[in-house]
Amino acid sequence: MKILLLRLSSMGDVLHTLPALTDLQRTRPDLLLHWLIEPAFAPIALLHPGVARVIPFSLRNYKKQWRGLAAVLRDLRRALRVEHYDHILDAQGLYKSALLGRLGGAPLWGLDAASAREPGASRIYHRRFPVSWGQSAISRNRQLFAQALDYPLPETPPDYGLQVAAARLRKDTLVQPWGELVQRPFVLGFHGTSRENKEWQEDHWRALAARLRQEGLRLLLPAGNAREAVRARRIAEQADNVVTLPAATLLEIAALIVRADAYVGMDTGLSYLAGALGLAGVTMYGPTASGRFSVMDSRQVSLQSREPCSPCGKSRCPLPEAKNGLILCQQALRPEQVWTALSPLLEHRS
């Protein structure tokens, strides 16, 4: 049986789907799975052994300009129907993913109206499944897959299924500048996010770097865009053990992750990629709730802000202090608290 999975984005959503793929691979080895996904995240999907084929497709390119979209959709429809899928599963629960799923010409399944992010998308499905809110994204995905693809929900802990990929990445020879960067011990700092109210203060990063310096560790800061690069350089200006990384692909970052001693990050895709690849670390949550995403693992520490307003779940901080760039819930996550959580993980590094 051949199925098509739709989970277009974001990086975190893609990573939180992987444990469901591991369940599927173990319980339904008869299934062949293809994945329709945004091109930026295709490398992550290809890391999982349960994915037979990735089909990169970007709607984001047409967000502001629709010219050419109709022709591209016709090409996609033709490419999908050649595959003769038995079923199509939309794990995103959005109008755009549901409509793309209908192009495949096979029965389309997804979440019911009470479970989907956009309830109206459920009207487009041929079959719908209830998955309650109030639990982690990983648990929701595992439940949806088990119901839709007819196997008992495993009681085992979530498994991202990237052990083989991580081992392969460790064996790969790194070209410069990456080969030189990994010669000395380092911690990765995932400081950038798509939402400014999830960012940790720059002086907090510098304080953490000072503690790492005492342990002979550098802090490596990747940057996904120009704004993050400027921010990383500001942090590095006052800390001689902070390194601002050049522009990197996801696979290049993954190659650093499997060689790092640990990570510290915000609620962002790279923090989840690090955890999925087995790196110990600390993830900080201010406006978002850690329980929605985190996995219970002795090597993964989730720190929720203790500020009364946290988690608010808002994309922008509504408090007056935010007008001056001060996000109270993130300020409340002190460097000392992060170091207390991080230092035991460093003691057990290999």
Secondary structure, DSSP 8 states (H G I E B T S, - for coil): -EEEEE----HHHHHTTHHHHHHHHHH-TT-EEEEEE-GGGHHHHHHSTT-SEEEE--SGGGSS--TTHHHHHHHHHHHHHHT--SEEEE-S-SHHHHHHHHTT-S-EEEE-TTTSSSGGGGGG-SEEE---SSS-HHHHHHHHHHHHTT-----S------HHHHHHHHHS---TTHHHHTTS-EEEEE---SSGGG---HHHHHHHHHHHHHTT-EEEE--SSHHHHHHHHHHHHT-TTEEE-----HHHHHHHHTT-SEEEEESSHHHHHHHHTT--EEEEESSS-GGGT---BTTEEEEE--STT-----SS--SGGGGGT--HHHHTS-HHHHHHHHHHHHHT--
